[in-house]
Amino acid sequence: MNVLNAVRGGFAAALMLALASALPGDAHAANLEVKIDNFTFGPQKLTVKVGDTVTWLNEDDIPHTVVSVGKFRSKALDTDDKYSFTFTAAGTYEYFCGLHPHMQGSIVVEAATGSAATQ
C-alpha cells in the first residue's frame, strides 16, 4: 500500500506541476543571444516576445557597443563581455555599435498575443 500511495503522490505532484505551467496568464520569458563577431551582429534580426531578455556576447577581438537610441546602451564590451536587455514593450528596436556604426541589427518584439506594434 505504501508504494501505491507514493506512486499516486508522485503522479499527482507531476500532474499539478504540468497543469500549473500551462495555466493562462503565465508570463512568457526567454533568454536569447546575439553574437558579435567579425564586425557583425548575428542574427542581424531577431524576433522575440514581450518579457524576453536578449544578451549580446562579444566574440570579436576588439570592443563593441550595443546602442538603441533612447532605449538602451551598453558599455564598451571587450572580448567575451555580455550585455543583456529585457524587452517590456512591443515594437521594433533598431540598434548599432556606437564604435562601428556600420554594424546594425534589429529586435522585433511581439506582444504576448503575437501581434507586433511598431515603436
N, C-alpha and C positions, 0 to 999 in steps of 0.2 A: 504494500500500500504506500509506503513512504516514497518508493521510486516513482510510482504513478503520480503522486502529488507533486513531486519535484518536476516531473516532465510537464504536467499541467501548468505549474507555476512558471516554468521557463518558457513554455509556449505562450502563455498569457502575457508575460513581460515582453516577449518579442513582438507579439501582435500589437500591444499598446504602443510600443516604440514605433512600429511601422505606421500605425494609424496617426500618431502624433506628428510624424514628419510629413504626412500627406495632407494635413488639415489646411483648408483655405486660409489665406491671410498670413501664412508663414512668410517671413522675409526671405527673398532670394538673394544670395550674395555669393559671388565667386571671386577668386583671385586669378587674375590673368596677367600675362607677361609680354612686354615688348622688349626685344633685344636691340641694343645699339651696337653696331659693328660695321666697320668699313664705311663710315660716314653715312649710314642708313639706319632707319628705324624698321624693324621687322617684327610683325607685319606693319606695313605702312598705314593700313586702315584696319581698325578693329571695331567690331560691334559688340556691345555689352548691354547689360540691363542696369536700371537704377539700383544702386546699392552695391554694385560690383566695385572691386578695387583693382586698379591696373598698376603693375610695378614695371618700371623701366630699369633694365640692367645694362650697364655699360660694359660691353665685352671688347671695346676698342682699346687701343694702347695710348689714346690721348683723351683729355677731358671733353665732356659734352654736357649740355644742359637740356632740360625739357621745359618749354615755356608755352603757355596758352594765355595770351594777353587778357588780363582781367580775371582769369580763372585760377591758374596755378603756375608756380615757378619753382624749379628745383635749384639747389646749389650746384656748383660745378661737380660733376660726377667723375671721379677718377676711375681707372680700370677696376672692375668688379663692384663698384658702388651701385646702390639701388636708390630709386625714388618711387614712392607709392602715392596714389591719389584715389580716394573713394568718390565715385560719381553719385551725387544725390539728386540730380535733376536731368530729365531727358533733354536731348539736343545733340548737336554736332560740335565737337570741340577740336578745332584746328590747333596744331601745335608745331613747334620748330625747335631747333637747337639755337640758343642765343649766341653761341660762339661760331656756329657754322649755319647761317640762316637758310642755305640751300637744302638742308636736311629738314624735311617736313613730314608730318603724319596727321592722322585724324582718328578720333574716337567717336563713334556714333553710339549714343546712349539711348536705349529704348525704354519706354515705360514698362511697368510690370505686365500690362495688357498686350505688349508687343507693338504698340503704335509709337512712332518716333516723332518728336517735335523738333523743329529747327530752332536753335538758340542763337 
